[in-house]
Amino acid sequence: MGIPETVGSFNVLASNCPALERMAICNTDTVGDSELVFIAAKFTSLKKLCIKNCPISDTGVKSVGEGCPSLVKLKVKRCRGVTKASVCTAFLHNSCDAQLSPSRN
């Protein structure tokens, strides 16, 4: 995005792009579970989401799974607070291709 990813910046994005279908969030400490809850509430048309190296947890993944019914692909890479079980469980209700890559220690 080129700006700090926060609830405020996601709100501006949601206002201007309500039908956004793809989003990638990479290498930022400003996106956590509260931002994922916001994304789940505002970006219901989201089909593909990639999250890489962000301080999220199973709670955030669950909220995306519940709030993004159109999601068909989720990639979670190097997010230490996320388990494979949560990624798989969050998407049992639809045909999402969920992928979790291990975090580097």
PyMOL commands that place a pseudoatom at each C-alpha (Angstrom):
pseudoatom trace, name=CA, resn=MET, resi=1, chain=A, elem=C, hetatm=0, pos=[0.000, 0.000, 0.000]
pseudoatom trace, name=CA, resn=GLY, resi=2, chain=A, elem=C, hetatm=0, pos=[2.827, 2.410, 0.671]
pseudoatom trace, name=CA, resn=ILE, resi=3, chain=A, elem=C, hetatm=0, pos=[1.203, 3.655, 3.885]
pseudoatom trace, name=CA, resn=PRO, resi=4, chain=A, elem=C, hetatm=0, pos=[1.119, 2.132, 7.358]
pseudoatom trace, name=CA, resn=GLU, resi=5, chain=A, elem=C, hetatm=0, pos=[-1.488, -0.617, 7.451]
pseudoatom trace, name=CA, resn=THR, resi=6, chain=A, elem=C, hetatm=0, pos=[-3.803, 0.226, 10.320]
pseudoatom trace, name=CA, resn=VAL, resi=7, chain=A, elem=C, hetatm=0, pos=[-7.551, 0.079, 10.887]
pseudoatom trace, name=CA, resn=GLY, resi=8, chain=A, elem=C, hetatm=0, pos=[-7.665, 3.712, 9.749]
pseudoatom trace, name=CA, resn=SER, resi=9, chain=A, elem=C, hetatm=0, pos=[-5.922, 3.071, 6.438]
pseudoatom trace, name=CA, resn=PHE, resi=10, chain=A, elem=C, hetatm=0, pos=[-7.970, -0.088, 5.864]
pseudoatom trace, name=CA, resn=ASN, resi=11, chain=A, elem=C, hetatm=0, pos=[-11.103, 1.979, 6.489]
pseudoatom trace, name=CA, resn=VAL, resi=12, chain=A, elem=C, hetatm=0, pos=[-10.101, 4.416, 3.721]
pseudoatom trace, name=CA, resn=LEU, resi=13, chain=A, elem=C, hetatm=0, pos=[-9.389, 1.465, 1.424]
pseudoatom trace, name=CA, resn=ALA, resi=14, chain=A, elem=C, hetatm=0, pos=[-12.757, -0.133, 2.241]
pseudoatom trace, name=CA, resn=SER, resi=15, chain=A, elem=C, hetatm=0, pos=[-14.566, 3.135, 1.540]
pseudoatom trace, name=CA, resn=ASN, resi=16, chain=A, elem=C, hetatm=0, pos=[-12.911, 3.516, -1.860]
pseudoatom trace, name=CA, resn=CYS, resi=17, chain=A, elem=C, hetatm=0, pos=[-12.705, -0.157, -2.893]
pseudoatom trace, name=CA, resn=PRO, resi=18, chain=A, elem=C, hetatm=0, pos=[-15.693, -1.948, -1.334]
pseudoatom trace, name=CA, resn=ALA, resi=19, chain=A, elem=C, hetatm=0, pos=[-15.531, -4.816, -3.854]
pseudoatom trace, name=CA, resn=LEU, resi=20, chain=A, elem=C, hetatm=0, pos=[-11.805, -5.516, -3.407]
pseudoatom trace, name=CA, resn=GLU, resi=21, chain=A, elem=C, hetatm=0, pos=[-11.076, -9.162, -4.238]
pseudoatom trace, name=CA, resn=ARG, resi=22, chain=A, elem=C, hetatm=0, pos=[-7.329, -9.531, -3.581]
pseudoatom trace, name=CA, resn=MET, resi=23, chain=A, elem=C, hetatm=0, pos=[-5.126, -8.326, -0.763]
pseudoatom trace, name=CA, resn=ALA, resi=24, chain=A, elem=C, hetatm=0, pos=[-1.530, -8.994, 0.274]
pseudoatom trace, name=CA, resn=ILE, resi=25, chain=A, elem=C, hetatm=0, pos=[-0.191, -7.851, 3.617]
pseudoatom trace, name=CA, resn=CYS, resi=26, chain=A, elem=C, hetatm=0, pos=[3.537, -8.393, 4.028]
pseudoatom trace, name=CA, resn=ASN, resi=27, chain=A, elem=C, hetatm=0, pos=[6.280, -7.683, 6.534]
pseudoatom trace, name=CA, resn=THR, resi=28, chain=A, elem=C, hetatm=0, pos=[4.535, -5.263, 8.841]
pseudoatom trace, name=CA, resn=ASP, resi=29, chain=A, elem=C, hetatm=0, pos=[4.214, -5.068, 12.595]
pseudoatom trace, name=CA, resn=THR, resi=30, chain=A, elem=C, hetatm=0, pos=[1.102, -2.887, 12.336]
pseudoatom trace, name=CA, resn=VAL, resi=31, chain=A, elem=C, hetatm=0, pos=[-1.271, -5.644, 11.207]
pseudoatom trace, name=CA, resn=GLY, resi=32, chain=A, elem=C, hetatm=0, pos=[-2.504, -7.874, 13.991]
pseudoatom trace, name=CA, resn=ASP, resi=33, chain=A, elem=C, hetatm=0, pos=[-5.730, -9.579, 14.963]
pseudoatom trace, name=CA, resn=SER, resi=34, chain=A, elem=C, hetatm=0, pos=[-7.727, -6.345, 15.319]
pseudoatom trace, name=CA, resn=GLU, resi=35, chain=A, elem=C, hetatm=0, pos=[-6.874, -5.401, 11.727]
pseudoatom trace, name=CA, resn=LEU, resi=36, chain=A, elem=C, hetatm=0, pos=[-7.919, -8.873, 10.526]
pseudoatom trace, name=CA, resn=VAL, resi=37, chain=A, elem=C, hetatm=0, pos=[-11.234, -8.506, 12.362]
pseudoatom trace, name=CA, resn=PHE, resi=38, chain=A, elem=C, hetatm=0, pos=[-11.728, -5.206, 10.540]
pseudoatom trace, name=CA, resn=ILE, resi=39, chain=A, elem=C, hetatm=0, pos=[-10.788, -6.762, 7.185]
pseudoatom trace, name=CA, resn=ALA, resi=40, chain=A, elem=C, hetatm=0, pos=[-13.279, -9.574, 7.789]
pseudoatom trace, name=CA, resn=ALA, resi=41, chain=A, elem=C, hetatm=0, pos=[-16.033, -7.070, 8.531]
pseudoatom trace, name=CA, resn=LYS, resi=42, chain=A, elem=C, hetatm=0, pos=[-15.385, -4.638, 5.670]
pseudoatom trace, name=CA, resn=PHE, resi=43, chain=A, elem=C, hetatm=0, pos=[-13.953, -6.706, 2.814]
pseudoatom trace, name=CA, resn=THR, resi=44, chain=A, elem=C, hetatm=0, pos=[-16.626, -9.365, 2.377]
pseudoatom trace, name=CA, resn=SER, resi=45, chain=A, elem=C, hetatm=0, pos=[-15.922, -9.653, -1.383]
pseudoatom trace, name=CA, resn=LEU, resi=46, chain=A, elem=C, hetatm=0, pos=[-12.324, -10.699, -0.703]
pseudoatom trace, name=CA, resn=LYS, resi=47, chain=A, elem=C, hetatm=0, pos=[-11.396, -13.832, -2.665]
pseudoatom trace, name=CA, resn=LYS, resi=48, chain=A, elem=C, hetatm=0, pos=[-7.638, -14.050, -2.103]
pseudoatom trace, name=CA, resn=LEU, resi=49, chain=A, elem=C, hetatm=0, pos=[-5.665, -13.013, 0.954]
pseudoatom trace, name=CA, resn=CYS, resi=50, chain=A, elem=C, hetatm=0, pos=[-1.945, -13.402, 1.557]
pseudoatom trace, name=CA, resn=ILE, resi=51, chain=A, elem=C, hetatm=0, pos=[-0.485, -12.534, 4.953]
pseudoatom trace, name=CA, resn=LYS, resi=52, chain=A, elem=C, hetatm=0, pos=[3.274, -12.770, 5.394]
pseudoatom trace, name=CA, resn=ASN, resi=53, chain=A, elem=C, hetatm=0, pos=[5.423, -12.095, 8.447]
pseudoatom trace, name=CA, resn=CYS, resi=54, chain=A, elem=C, hetatm=0, pos=[2.790, -10.286, 10.519]
pseudoatom trace, name=CA, resn=PRO, resi=55, chain=A, elem=C, hetatm=0, pos=[2.025, -10.580, 14.259]
pseudoatom trace, name=CA, resn=ILE, resi=56, chain=A, elem=C, hetatm=0, pos=[-1.332, -12.332, 13.883]
pseudoatom trace, name=CA, resn=SER, resi=57, chain=A, elem=C, hetatm=0, pos=[-2.771, -15.304, 15.750]
pseudoatom trace, name=CA, resn=ASP, resi=58, chain=A, elem=C, hetatm=0, pos=[-5.375, -18.011, 15.337]
pseudoatom trace, name=CA, resn=THR, resi=59, chain=A, elem=C, hetatm=0, pos=[-8.001, -15.497, 16.508]
pseudoatom trace, name=CA, resn=GLY, resi=60, chain=A, elem=C, hetatm=0, pos=[-7.396, -13.238, 13.512]
pseudoatom trace, name=CA, resn=VAL, resi=61, chain=A, elem=C, hetatm=0, pos=[-7.443, -16.164, 11.091]
pseudoatom trace, name=CA, resn=LYS, resi=62, chain=A, elem=C, hetatm=0, pos=[-10.740, -17.352, 12.554]
pseudoatom trace, name=CA, resn=SER, resi=63, chain=A, elem=C, hetatm=0, pos=[-12.313, -13.920, 12.070]
pseudoatom trace, name=CA, resn=VAL, resi=64, chain=A, elem=C, hetatm=0, pos=[-11.265, -13.861, 8.406]
pseudoatom trace, name=CA, resn=GLY, resi=65, chain=A, elem=C, hetatm=0, pos=[-12.705, -17.337, 7.922]
pseudoatom trace, name=CA, resn=GLU, resi=66, chain=A, elem=C, hetatm=0, pos=[-16.017, -16.288, 9.402]
pseudoatom trace, name=CA, resn=GLY, resi=67, chain=A, elem=C, hetatm=0, pos=[-16.240, -12.846, 7.804]
pseudoatom trace, name=CA, resn=CYS, resi=68, chain=A, elem=C, hetatm=0, pos=[-15.062, -13.453, 4.239]
pseudoatom trace, name=CA, resn=PRO, resi=69, chain=A, elem=C, hetatm=0, pos=[-17.534, -15.887, 2.658]
pseudoatom trace, name=CA, resn=SER, resi=70, chain=A, elem=C, hetatm=0, pos=[-16.113, -15.395, -0.859]
pseudoatom trace, name=CA, resn=LEU, resi=71, chain=A, elem=C, hetatm=0, pos=[-12.548, -16.302, 0.161]
pseudoatom trace, name=CA, resn=VAL, resi=72, chain=A, elem=C, hetatm=0, pos=[-11.135, -19.060, -2.053]
pseudoatom trace, name=CA, resn=LYS, resi=73, chain=A, elem=C, hetatm=0, pos=[-7.435, -18.755, -1.215]
pseudoatom trace, name=CA, resn=LEU, resi=74, chain=A, elem=C, hetatm=0, pos=[-5.613, -17.891, 1.995]
pseudoatom trace, name=CA, resn=LYS, resi=75, chain=A, elem=C, hetatm=0, pos=[-1.830, -17.906, 2.338]
pseudoatom trace, name=CA, resn=VAL, resi=76, chain=A, elem=C, hetatm=0, pos=[-0.263, -17.388, 5.734]
pseudoatom trace, name=CA, resn=LYS, resi=77, chain=A, elem=C, hetatm=0, pos=[3.526, -17.335, 5.739]
pseudoatom trace, name=CA, resn=ARG, resi=78, chain=A, elem=C, hetatm=0, pos=[5.932, -16.813, 8.625]
pseudoatom trace, name=CA, resn=CYS, resi=79, chain=A, elem=C, hetatm=0, pos=[3.291, -15.664, 11.100]
pseudoatom trace, name=CA, resn=ARG, resi=80, chain=A, elem=C, hetatm=0, pos=[4.424, -17.196, 14.377]
pseudoatom trace, name=CA, resn=GLY, resi=81, chain=A, elem=C, hetatm=0, pos=[1.098, -17.002, 16.192]
pseudoatom trace, name=CA, resn=VAL, resi=82, chain=A, elem=C, hetatm=0, pos=[-0.849, -19.046, 13.649]
pseudoatom trace, name=CA, resn=THR, resi=83, chain=A, elem=C, hetatm=0, pos=[-1.261, -22.812, 13.704]
pseudoatom trace, name=CA, resn=LYS, resi=84, chain=A, elem=C, hetatm=0, pos=[-2.069, -25.050, 10.767]
pseudoatom trace, name=CA, resn=ALA, resi=85, chain=A, elem=C, hetatm=0, pos=[-5.090, -26.356, 12.650]
pseudoatom trace, name=CA, resn=SER, resi=86, chain=A, elem=C, hetatm=0, pos=[-6.625, -22.892, 12.874]
pseudoatom trace, name=CA, resn=VAL, resi=87, chain=A, elem=C, hetatm=0, pos=[-6.100, -22.221, 9.166]
pseudoatom trace, name=CA, resn=CYS, resi=88, chain=A, elem=C, hetatm=0, pos=[-7.724, -25.523, 8.215]
pseudoatom trace, name=CA, resn=THR, resi=89, chain=A, elem=C, hetatm=0, pos=[-10.572, -25.245, 10.740]
pseudoatom trace, name=CA, resn=ALA, resi=90, chain=A, elem=C, hetatm=0, pos=[-11.441, -21.677, 9.766]
pseudoatom trace, name=CA, resn=PHE, resi=91, chain=A, elem=C, hetatm=0, pos=[-12.151, -22.730, 6.204]
pseudoatom trace, name=CA, resn=LEU, resi=92, chain=A, elem=C, hetatm=0, pos=[-14.017, -26.003, 6.583]
pseudoatom trace, name=CA, resn=HIS, resi=93, chain=A, elem=C, hetatm=0, pos=[-17.244, -24.166, 5.733]
pseudoatom trace, name=CA, resn=ASN, resi=94, chain=A, elem=C, hetatm=0, pos=[-16.146, -23.275, 2.188]
pseudoatom trace, name=CA, resn=SER, resi=95, chain=A, elem=C, hetatm=0, pos=[-13.777, -24.480, -0.519]
pseudoatom trace, name=CA, resn=CYS, resi=96, chain=A, elem=C, hetatm=0, pos=[-10.885, -22.228, 0.457]
pseudoatom trace, name=CA, resn=ASP, resi=97, chain=A, elem=C, hetatm=0, pos=[-7.362, -23.286, -0.454]
pseudoatom trace, name=CA, resn=ALA, resi=98, chain=A, elem=C, hetatm=0, pos=[-5.636, -22.556, 2.840]
pseudoatom trace, name=CA, resn=GLN, resi=99, chain=A, elem=C, hetatm=0, pos=[-1.840, -22.645, 3.003]
pseudoatom trace, name=CA, resn=LEU, resi=100, chain=A, elem=C, hetatm=0, pos=[0.380, -22.147, 6.019]
pseudoatom trace, name=CA, resn=SER, resi=101, chain=A, elem=C, hetatm=0, pos=[4.141, -21.841, 5.679]
pseudoatom trace, name=CA, resn=PRO, resi=102, chain=A, elem=C, hetatm=0, pos=[6.242, -22.222, 8.812]
pseudoatom trace, name=CA, resn=SER, resi=103, chain=A, elem=C, hetatm=0, pos=[7.763, -19.234, 10.527]
pseudoatom trace, name=CA, resn=ARG, resi=104, chain=A, elem=C, hetatm=0, pos=[11.510, -18.878, 10.628]
pseudoatom trace, name=CA, resn=ASN, resi=105, chain=A, elem=C, hetatm=0, pos=[13.047, -19.172, 14.050]
for i in range(1, 105): cmd.bond("trace and resi %d" % i, "trace and resi %d" % (i + 1))
show_as sticks, trace
zoom trace
